[in-house]
């Protein structure tokens, strides 16, 4: 029956220019955003290459000074590479964030973060802070990528192809003929919905293949990517079947499917956007600027004893290297506490990030479109947790660099080329974008599919039972009265 239904849907598709146009637009848009995604990844690589080129130029300049027994350029006599501050400046390592192979499918993600940060005592990854809830409605407003196409346009295409299933059969009187020929009208409607789902799955898997080949993704990642898309298609197939089993007219099906798409893909995520606005940091970093200014003023007001006590609490390894004249080291100690303040601000942002993650999880349960979007962004390594992990790595590297800078500043020995190379090598040069398997989101999609399938069965069975009971009642009313003539109803 599914084969016959699939043949019918293919013939209907070929004979309907509007349906063909919807299919072509979906595929063309998907291929277009895949190309745009690869361009975005290319710009990502260009930014990394530019950062590494700048790093090599700085290192080469300093190494040339050491090779010529110079402490700095002749036109800048204040530069002294035997001092910790200038070694820290020239030996600054660029900690880059390598893109995942599927990073191009989510290039319009609202998560904004740096891809390369210069690690020295001034490093601050929070300048690129500003996250919002990940959801297709917001992504569609801010940009179009493959995640948006699959989350919004793919189900819309399926609903357009199957909008008349069920309602058309009942309104045109075809369903009784199907019932007479096969005795299973519900099976025929479900078969037609499955056929539409097969067309949607083929479209989605074709775009998955194009994106995987363009991004040179590994086979395992491509399989998981395709599995998530199939789970999403199954969910909308179950929804389509539920509407087809209860719709009495094509217009009823169109209204029900349109309302379901708007609710699940737009309205529910929009509620999350409003709630997330209170959790997100200011995009222009105004709150970060105020916090940094207040923290700097607080450091200037600290007494010497409290200053060194707070510094050594964070960097206990420096306890044996504190100079006897602490007044000469107070400036360096305040610089160290600025890094501590950066860690504290990052921790507060991490708390906001955890609240956002909790909100997104709740929204994922309420909207399968959000769950699907979050699953793909996790596969692409462009979800908020991946960006937060990179910021944590930058802050940790900056703290390590600050500790080395303080120790070198407090030492009375001049620094040489070996110290310079150790300073540079102590900081990692890159970190991979965090890619995680979306098992939780897959479970949500399967739960939604089962719930919609169960709801469809629940709504269709009572209707058929009522029809059967009504038919039996009508049959009993038309039967002749079996009572003998002359016997009254009250006779026992």
Secondary structure, DSSP 4 states (H G I P E B T S, - for coil): -HHHHHHHHHHHHHH-HHHHHHHHHHHHHHHHHHHHHHHHHHHHHHHHHHHHHHHHHHHHHHHHHHHTT-SS-TT-TT--TTSHHHHHHHT-EEEEEEPPTTGGGGTT-S----SEEEESTT--GGGG-------HHHHHHH---HHHIIIIIHHHHHHHHSTTTTHHHHHHTHHHHHHHHHS-HHHHHHHHHHHHHHHHHHHHHHHHHHHHHHHT--HHHHHHHHHHHHHHHHHHHHHHHHHHHH-SSHHHHHHHHHHHHHIIIIIHHHHHHHHHHTTSPPTT-HHHHHHHHHHHHHHHT--HHHHHHHHHHH-GGGGGG--S-GGGGHHHHHHHHHHHHHHHHHHHHHHHHHHHHHHHHHHHHH-HHHHHHHHHHHHHT-SHHHHHHHHHHHHHHHHHHHHHHHHHHH--SPP-HHHHHHHHHTS--EEEPP----HHHHHHHHHHHHHHHHHHHHHHHHHHHHHHHHHHHHHHHHSPP-SPTT--TT--
